[in-house]
Amino acid sequence: MEEAIAIPIPKRNTDFFLWLIDTYDVLLSITESKIPTPSKEQLTQLRKKLEVCILDNYNSQYRPIPGAVYGWTVSMFIWVILLSVIEMQHQNGILEISDAVKQYCKEKRLRMWKDPDLTTWSFDTVASQLDCIALRWHTLEPCKELEDLLEILWRFAARFTLRMHTKDVLNVESYIEEIPNMVHLRLSAQGIMVFLSRYYWFHNTIRYYRQWEHVKDEEFPTVEESNWGTWILNERRHFITRRFRDGIAEWMWDKLILFGDQEIASHDQLGDEVSSFTCMYSRFPAGLVSYLQRVLTYKEYKEIAEEKRIADFAHIHMIHAHFSNAYNVGFLKYFFVYDKTLYKHQKAIQKCSTPLVVLWYKKYVVYFLGKIYHHPEGYTIQHAFIMWVVLLRKHCNGKCYDSMDFNALCEQILDQAEVVNNDRHVDGFFDLIDD
């Protein structure tokens, strides 16, 4: 155990798998009482090490493994070892929901169980609970109650993944594998991804949320105080082209799909690139997907702006079109990042000298020099764009990377135009005498 904690995780593929096998062998020996049980501190250290390994390498390790382990990815091996550690940590603990967690679930509308007695929970209850949390994730800020609730679910993940069960426990047909000549069943690779994908995305967003300082008390102009309304109406012309509408529809599915749904829906096609649109049809009601696509394709701008689920996607593409036409610069390429791509741009974000619009928790905020700025009025793209313009003018003199001058844009958004009154008032009466 000491060596598993002390030895850095190897980067070479062969050495990495050898380290995983050795670590798992140690945990099996502990379970069989062949070596002494490690202390709580040792288990905590090993768990943190495995968690960091998953969070840092999940996307690069989401690839099929050639050979007999069909449907398995590299990260799933780490996940099994992590679940073994979690089970050891709670070996003699009582599995129950505290009153604080019950109250939290009630306030946040997270409850998916019929009976709070956890001995009655089967696989479908836990999977539904994870789906509900993913659906409501944008309303959940990190707190102790959320961590306690997730810990309960990861303990169930360890129970369902590491052991075989009867059909009344593993009661979702699409996530089980039958074992020849046995009554018991085991979780399939797709069933394991139900837990692993949620674990990664939940913990990854929490990590980013805590990584930066949050500024919520700085004053910014409201939407009414700015010229947003007039400015954005000038960009309505882009909706006359079908290509512009199709671009919004193609871009938005990845932002609408819930955390983990992409992997769950497409894991049976592991190794192939499955579109977010296909995954939406698999995980969401087909009528909702068709309705949103129909609104974007055929409706006027006013009706699109009134549909809250897609209004921000339309507005950010209107901003992008303005930047492309006026400055030959892609706004979405240079000044925007969202939660599912943050892992790709961590180093670039830390070095970035210009404000960035960030979409996470279904909220639009602005990152600048290690701080996340929140608009006091709301979290739509218009609020974030106003903050972006204000910070750009205040800290960067209206320029990005010393070569992109957006001072004209700052004036259009923030400065009120002077109204010249040309009316002439003449007082009194005058007699006009013809010569």
C-alpha positions in Angstrom: 0.0 0.0 0.0 2.9 2.4 0.8 4.4 1.8 -2.6 1.1 2.3 -4.4 0.8 5.7 -2.7 4.4 6.8 -3.0 5.1 5.7 -6.6 4.0 8.4 -9.1 1.5 7.1 -11.7 3.6 6.1 -14.8 3.0 7.9 -18.1 4.1 5.1 -20.4 1.2 2.8 -21.3 2.9 -0.5 -20.3 4.2 0.8 -17.0 0.8 2.4 -16.3 -1.1 -0.9 -16.7 1.5 -2.7 -14.5 0.9 -0.1 -11.8 -2.8 -0.6 -12.0 -2.5 -4.4 -11.8 -0.1 -4.2 -8.8 -2.4 -1.7 -7.0 -5.5 -3.9 -7.6 -3.6 -7.0 -6.5 -2.7 -5.2 -3.2 -6.4 -4.3 -2.7 -7.5 -7.9 -3.4 -4.9 -9.2 -0.9 -6.3 -6.8 1.7 -9.8 -8.0 1.1 -8.6 -11.6 1.5 -6.8 -10.6 4.8 -3.4 -11.7 3.3 -1.9 -8.3 4.3 -2.8 -5.9 7.1 -5.7 -3.5 6.5 -4.4 0.0 5.7 -5.2 3.0 7.8 -7.9 5.6 7.0 -5.2 8.1 6.0 -3.6 5.7 3.5 -7.0 4.9 1.9 -7.8 8.6 1.7 -4.4 9.3 0.0 -4.8 6.5 -2.5 -8.3 7.6 -3.3 -7.2 11.2 -4.0 -4.5 9.9 -6.2 -6.9 7.8 -8.2 -9.4 10.6 -8.4 -6.9 13.0 -9.8 -5.8 10.3 -12.3 -9.4 9.9 -13.6 -10.1 13.7 -13.7 -6.9 14.5 -15.5 -7.0 11.6 -18.0 -10.6 10.6 -18.5 -11.0 12.0 -22.0 -7.7 10.8 -23.3 -8.3 7.4 -21.8 -11.8 7.0 -23.2 -10.8 4.7 -25.9 -11.3 0.9 -26.5 -8.8 -1.6 -25.4 -7.9 -4.2 -28.0 -8.4 -7.8 -26.9 -10.9 -9.7 -24.9 -12.2 -6.9 -22.7 -14.8 -5.7 -25.2 -16.5 -2.4 -24.3 -13.9 -1.5 -21.7 -11.9 1.7 -21.7 -8.6 2.5 -19.8 -10.4 4.8 -17.4 -12.8 2.0 -16.4 -9.9 0.0 -15.0 -9.0 3.0 -12.8 -12.6 3.3 -11.9 -12.8 -0.3 -10.6 -9.8 0.3 -8.4 -11.2 3.5 -7.1 -14.5 1.8 -6.3 -12.6 -0.9 -4.4 -10.9 1.8 -2.3 -14.3 3.5 -1.7 -15.8 0.2 -0.5 -12.9 -0.3 1.9 -13.3 3.2 3.3 -17.0 2.4 4.3 -16.5 -1.3 5.1 -17.9 -1.0 8.6 -20.0 2.1 8.0 -23.8 2.4 8.0 -25.4 3.2 4.7 -28.2 5.7 5.3 -29.4 9.1 4.3 -29.0 11.8 6.9 -31.8 14.2 7.7 -29.7 17.1 6.2 -29.4 15.3 2.9 -33.2 14.5 2.8 -34.0 18.2 3.4 -31.5 19.2 0.7 -33.0 16.8 -1.8 -36.5 18.2 -1.0 -35.3 21.8 -1.4 -33.5 21.1 -4.7 -36.2 18.7 -6.0 -33.8 15.8 -6.3 -35.7 13.0 -4.6 -36.2 9.9 -6.9 -36.7 7.2 -4.3 -39.9 5.8 -2.9 -38.4 4.6 0.4 -35.5 6.3 2.2 -34.4 2.9 3.4 -31.3 2.3 1.3 -31.6 -1.5 1.6 -34.6 -1.3 -0.8 -32.7 0.5 -3.5 -32.0 -1.3 -6.8 -30.1 -0.3 -9.8 -32.9 1.6 -11.5 -33.4 3.8 -8.4 -29.7 4.8 -8.3 -29.5 5.3 -12.0 -32.7 7.5 -11.9 -31.2 9.5 -9.0 -28.1 10.2 -11.0 -30.2 11.2 -14.0 -32.1 13.6 -11.8 -29.0 15.2 -10.4 -27.6 15.6 -13.9 -30.8 17.3 -15.0 -30.7 19.7 -12.0 -26.9 20.1 -11.9 -27.0 23.7 -13.0 -28.9 24.6 -9.8 -26.5 22.8 -7.5 -23.6 24.6 -6.0 -20.9 22.6 -4.2 -21.8 22.0 -0.6 -21.5 19.3 2.1 -25.0 17.9 1.5 -24.3 17.4 -2.2 -21.1 15.7 -1.4 -22.8 13.3 1.1 -25.5 12.5 -1.4 -22.9 11.7 -4.2 -20.9 9.6 -1.7 -24.0 7.4 -1.1 -24.4 6.9 -4.9 -20.7 6.0 -5.3 -21.0 3.4 -2.6 -23.9 1.9 -4.5 -21.7 2.1 -7.7 -19.1 0.0 -5.9 -21.7 -2.5 -4.7 -23.2 -3.0 -8.2 -19.9 -2.9 -10.1 -17.8 -5.2 -7.9 -20.3 -7.9 -7.1 -22.8 -10.1 -8.9 -26.5 -9.7 -8.1 -29.8 -11.2 -8.8 -32.2 -9.8 -11.4 -34.3 -8.0 -8.9 -31.3 -5.8 -7.9 -29.7 -5.3 -11.4 -33.2 -4.7 -12.9 -32.4 -2.7 -16.1 -32.1 -5.1 -19.0 -29.9 -2.9 -21.2 -27.2 -2.6 -18.5 -26.7 -6.3 -17.4 -24.8 -9.3 -18.7 -25.8 -12.9 -18.0 -23.3 -15.4 -16.8 -23.6 -18.9 -18.1 -24.9 -21.5 -15.7 -25.5 -18.9 -13.0 -28.6 -17.2 -11.6 -26.6 -14.0 -10.7 -25.9 -11.3 -13.2 -23.2 -8.7 -13.5 -23.1 -5.1 -14.7 -22.2 -4.6 -18.4 -19.6 -2.1 -19.6 -22.4 0.3 -20.6 -23.8 -0.1 -17.0 -20.5 0.8 -15.5 -20.4 3.9 -17.7 -23.7 5.0 -16.1 -21.7 5.7 -12.9 -18.2 6.5 -14.3 -19.4 9.2 -16.7 -21.5 11.0 -14.1 -18.7 10.7 -11.5 -16.2 12.4 -13.9 -18.4 15.3 -15.0 -19.8 16.0 -11.6 -16.4 16.2 -9.9 -14.7 17.9 -12.8 -17.2 20.8 -12.8 -16.9 21.1 -9.0 -13.1 21.2 -9.4 -13.3 24.1 -11.9 -15.9 25.9 -9.8 -13.5 25.9 -6.8 -10.4 26.6 -8.8 -11.2 30.3 -9.5 -12.3 33.2 -7.3 -15.9 34.3 -7.9 -16.7 38.0 -8.1 -20.4 38.7 -7.5 -20.5 42.2 -6.0 -19.0 44.2 -8.9 -21.4 46.6 -10.6 -22.1 46.3 -14.3 -24.6 48.1 -16.5 -28.0 46.4 -16.8 -29.3 45.3 -20.2 -31.7 48.3 -20.2 -28.8 50.7 -19.4 -26.8 49.4 -22.3 -27.5 49.5 -26.0 -27.9 45.7 -26.2 -31.5 45.7 -27.4 -30.8 48.1 -30.4 -27.5 46.4 -31.2 -28.7 42.8 -31.3 -31.8 43.8 -33.5 -29.4 44.9 -36.2 -28.1 41.3 -36.4 -31.5 39.8 -37.2 -30.6 39.8 -40.9 -28.5 36.6 -40.5 -31.7 34.6 -40.0 -32.6 34.9 -43.7 -30.0 32.3 -44.5 -30.7 28.6 -43.8 -27.0 28.1 -43.2 -27.0 30.4 -40.2 -30.0 28.6 -38.7 -28.4 25.1 -39.3 -25.2 26.3 -37.7 -27.0 27.2 -34.5 -28.8 23.8 -34.4 -25.7 21.8 -35.1 -23.7 23.7 -32.4 -26.3 23.6 -29.6 -26.9 19.9 -29.1 -23.6 19.4 -27.2 -24.7 22.1 -24.8 -28.2 20.7 -24.2 -27.2 17.1 -23.5 -26.7 16.3 -19.8 -23.3 15.5 -18.2 -22.5 11.9 -18.9 -25.3 11.3 -21.4 -22.9 11.3 -24.4 -20.9 8.4 -23.1 -23.9 6.4 -21.9 -25.8 6.8 -25.1 -22.8 6.0 -27.4 -20.9 3.5 -25.4 -22.2 0.5 -27.4 -20.5 2.2 -30.4 -17.2 2.7 -28.6 -14.5 3.7 -31.0 -16.8 5.5 -33.4 -17.7 9.2 -33.2 -21.3 9.5 -32.4 -22.9 13.0 -32.7 -24.5 14.8 -29.9 -27.7 15.0 -31.9 -27.9 11.2 -32.1 -27.3 11.0 -28.3 -30.1 13.6 -27.7 -32.6 11.4 -29.5 -31.4 8.5 -27.4 -31.6 10.2 -24.0 -34.3 12.9 -24.5 -37.9 12.8 -25.6 -37.9 12.8 -29.4 -40.7 15.4 -29.5 -38.5 17.9 -27.6 -35.6 17.5 -30.1 -37.9 17.9 -33.1 -39.6 20.9 -31.6 -36.4 22.8 -30.9 -35.1 22.0 -34.4 -38.4 23.1 -36.0 -38.3 26.4 -34.1 -34.8 27.2 -35.2 -35.5 26.2 -38.8 -38.8 27.9 -39.5 -39.7 30.5 -36.9 -38.9 34.3 -37.0 -36.3 35.9 -34.7 -39.0 37.1 -32.2 -40.3 33.6 -31.6 -36.8 32.1 -31.3 -35.9 34.8 -28.7 -39.0 33.9 -26.7 -37.9 30.2 -26.5 -35.7 30.3 -23.4 -34.0 27.0 -24.1 -32.4 28.2 -27.3 -32.5 32.0 -27.2 -29.0 32.3 -25.8 -27.6 29.9 -28.5 -29.2 32.2 -31.2 -27.8 35.3 -29.6 -24.3 34.1 -29.2 -24.3 33.1 -32.9 -25.5 36.6 -33.8 -22.6 38.0 -31.8 -20.2 35.6 -33.6 -21.6 36.6 -37.0 -21.1 40.3 -36.1 -17.4 39.7 -35.2 -16.9 37.6 -38.3 -18.3 40.3 -40.6 -17.0 43.4 -38.9 -13.6 42.2 -37.6 -12.9 38.9 -39.4 -12.5 37.3 -36.0 -14.5 34.3 -34.7 -15.9 35.2 -31.3 -16.7 31.5 -30.5 -13.1 30.6 -31.4 -11.2 33.2 -29.4 -13.4 34.5 -26.6 -15.7 31.6 -25.6 -15.3 28.3 -23.8 -17.9 26.0 -22.2 -17.8 23.4 -19.4 -17.3 20.3 -21.6 -14.2 21.7 -23.2 -12.5 23.4 -20.2 -10.2 20.4 -19.8 -8.7 21.1 -23.2 -7.9 24.8 -22.6 -6.7 24.9 -19.0 -3.1 26.1 -19.7 -4.3 28.6 -22.3 -7.0 30.0 -20.0 -4.5 30.6 -17.2 -2.3 32.6 -19.6 -5.1 34.4 -21.3 -4.8 38.2 -21.1 -8.3 39.0 -22.4 -11.8 38.3 -21.0 -13.5 35.1 -21.9 -17.2 34.2 -21.9 -17.7 30.9 -20.1 -20.8 28.7 -20.2 -21.1 26.4 -17.2 -24.0 25.3 -15.0 -26.1 26.6 -17.9 -25.0 30.1 -16.9 -23.0 32.6 -18.9 -20.2 34.2 -16.8 -16.9 35.9 -17.7 -13.4 34.8 -16.8 -10.6 37.3 -16.5 -7.2 36.9 -14.8 -8.1 34.1 -12.5 -11.6 35.5 -11.5 -15.1 34.5 -12.6 -17.4 37.6 -12.8 -21.1 37.2 -12.3 -23.6 39.8 -13.5 -25.9 40.8 -10.6 -28.9 40.9 -12.9 -28.7 37.5 -14.5 -26.8 34.8 -16.4 -27.9 35.0 -20.0 -25.5 35.7 -22.9 -26.5 39.4 -23.0 -25.5 39.8 -19.3 -22.2 38.0 -20.0 -21.5 40.0 -23.2 -22.1 43.3 -21.4 -19.6 42.2 -18.7 -17.1 41.1 -21.4 -17.3 44.6 -23.1 -17.0 46.5 -19.8 -13.9 44.4 -18.7 -12.4 44.8 -22.1 -12.7 48.6 -22.0 -11.7 48.9 -18.4 -8.7 46.6 -18.3 -7.6 46.2 -21.9 -8.3 49.6 -23.4 -10.8 48.0 -25.8 -8.1 45.8 -27.4 -7.5 42.1 -27.4 -4.0 40.7 -27.7 -2.8 44.2 -28.7 -4.0 43.7 -32.2 -7.8 43.4 -32.2 -9.3 46.8 -31.6 -12.9 46.6 -30.4 -13.3 50.2 -29.1 -16.0 50.8 -31.8 -17.9 47.9 -30.4 -17.5 49.2 -26.8 -19.1 52.5 -27.9 -21.9 50.8 -29.6 -22.8 48.7 -26.6 -22.1 51.0 -23.7 -22.2 54.7 -24.8 -25.5 56.4 -25.0 -25.9 58.4 -28.3 -26.4 62.2 -27.9 -29.8 63.2 -29.0 -29.8 66.6 -30.9 -33.0 68.5 -30.6 -33.7 70.4 -33.9 -37.1 71.7 -33.0 -37.4 75.5 -33.1 -39.9 77.3 -31.0 -41.0 80.9 -31.8 -42.8 82.9 -29.1 -45.2 85.8 -29.8 -46.9 87.1 -32.9 -45.4 88.8 -35.9 -47.0 90.9 -38.7 -45.7 90.1 -42.1 -45.9 93.2 -44.4 -45.6 92.6 -48.1 -43.5 95.2 -50.0 
